[in-house]
Amino acid sequence: MHRAAAACCLAAGVWMLATPAWGVLALGAVVWVLAPREREPLAEAGAGLRERWQALRQAPRRAVAVAAMTVGTAGIPAGVALIAGTGPAVLAGAAALIGLALLVGWNA
């Protein structure tokens, strides 16, 4: 905030460059030098946008992982229940889906 006020004083001093302008220009320079360094609001907004963009890019991958893990974990009991007939195929499919979920980032 201090840096923004200093920038405004500098801009006003350069714009006016008449009688009191040198005082405003000097005040802006002093505040600019003595003001504590702080994070700029635009930099914080940019960082927030980058985080949201990364989360948005990961959304399809996360949806595939959640769906595959859900179907895979539901298929294990079904495969055990059908152990006589198509149970081994259902178990193999469930294991493959769980593996896919882990590969695409279940915990991402």
C-alpha positions as CSV (number, residue, x, y, z in Angstrom):
1,M,0.0,0.0,0.0
2,H,2.9,2.4,0.8
3,R,4.5,1.7,-2.5
4,A,1.2,2.5,-4.3
5,A,1.0,5.8,-2.5
6,A,4.6,6.6,-3.3
7,A,4.0,5.8,-7.0
8,C,1.0,8.2,-6.9
9,C,3.1,10.9,-5.4
10,L,5.8,10.4,-8.0
11,A,3.2,10.5,-10.8
12,A,1.6,13.6,-9.4
13,G,4.9,15.3,-9.1
14,V,6.0,14.6,-12.6
15,W,2.5,15.6,-13.9
16,M,2.5,18.9,-12.1
17,L,6.2,19.9,-12.3
18,A,5.2,23.4,-11.3
19,T,5.9,25.2,-8.0
20,P,4.8,22.6,-5.3
21,A,5.6,19.7,-7.6
22,W,9.2,19.3,-6.5
23,G,8.0,18.8,-2.9
24,V,5.5,16.1,-4.0
25,L,8.1,14.5,-6.1
26,A,10.6,14.5,-3.2
27,L,7.9,13.1,-0.9
28,G,7.2,10.3,-3.3
29,A,10.9,9.4,-3.6
30,V,11.3,9.4,0.2
31,V,8.2,7.2,0.7
32,W,9.4,4.9,-2.1
33,V,12.8,4.4,-0.5
34,L,11.6,4.1,3.1
35,A,8.4,2.0,2.5
36,P,8.6,-1.6,3.6
37,R,8.5,-4.2,0.8
38,E,5.2,-6.0,0.5
39,R,3.6,-8.3,-1.9
40,E,1.7,-6.6,-4.7
41,P,-2.0,-7.2,-4.9
42,L,-1.7,-8.1,-8.6
43,A,0.9,-10.7,-7.9
44,E,-1.3,-12.3,-5.3
45,A,-4.2,-12.3,-7.8
46,G,-2.0,-13.8,-10.4
47,A,-0.9,-16.6,-8.1
48,G,-4.5,-17.3,-7.2
49,L,-5.5,-17.5,-10.8
50,R,-2.6,-19.9,-11.5
51,E,-3.7,-22.2,-8.7
52,R,-7.3,-22.2,-9.9
53,W,-6.2,-22.9,-13.5
54,Q,-4.1,-25.9,-12.4
55,A,-7.1,-27.2,-10.4
56,L,-9.3,-26.8,-13.5
57,R,-6.8,-28.6,-15.7
58,Q,-6.7,-31.5,-13.2
59,A,-10.5,-31.8,-12.9
60,P,-11.0,-34.3,-15.8
61,R,-8.1,-36.5,-14.6
62,R,-9.5,-36.4,-11.1
63,A,-13.0,-37.3,-12.3
64,V,-11.7,-40.3,-14.2
65,A,-9.7,-41.4,-11.1
66,V,-12.7,-41.2,-8.8
67,A,-15.0,-43.0,-11.2
68,A,-12.5,-45.8,-11.8
69,M,-11.8,-46.3,-8.1
70,T,-15.6,-46.3,-7.3
71,V,-16.4,-48.8,-9.9
72,G,-13.4,-50.9,-9.1
73,T,-14.1,-51.1,-5.4
74,A,-17.7,-51.9,-6.1
75,G,-16.6,-54.7,-8.5
76,I,-14.5,-56.6,-6.0
77,P,-17.5,-57.8,-3.9
78,A,-19.5,-58.5,-7.0
79,G,-16.6,-60.6,-8.4
80,V,-16.3,-62.5,-5.1
81,A,-20.0,-63.2,-5.1
82,L,-19.9,-64.5,-8.6
83,I,-16.8,-66.6,-8.1
84,A,-18.2,-69.7,-9.8
85,G,-19.1,-68.2,-13.1
86,T,-17.9,-64.8,-14.3
87,G,-16.4,-63.8,-11.0
88,P,-12.7,-64.0,-12.0
89,A,-13.4,-61.7,-15.0
90,V,-15.2,-59.2,-12.8
91,L,-12.3,-59.4,-10.2
92,A,-9.8,-58.8,-13.0
93,G,-11.7,-55.8,-14.4
94,A,-12.1,-54.3,-10.9
95,A,-8.4,-54.7,-10.3
96,A,-7.6,-53.1,-13.6
97,L,-9.9,-50.1,-12.8
98,I,-8.3,-49.6,-9.4
99,G,-4.9,-49.7,-11.1
100,L,-6.1,-47.1,-13.6
101,A,-7.4,-44.9,-10.8
102,L,-4.1,-45.1,-9.1
103,L,-2.2,-44.3,-12.3
104,V,-4.2,-41.2,-13.2
105,G,-3.9,-39.8,-9.8
106,W,-6.5,-40.9,-7.2
107,N,-4.7,-38.7,-4.6
108,A,-3.9,-35.8,-7.0
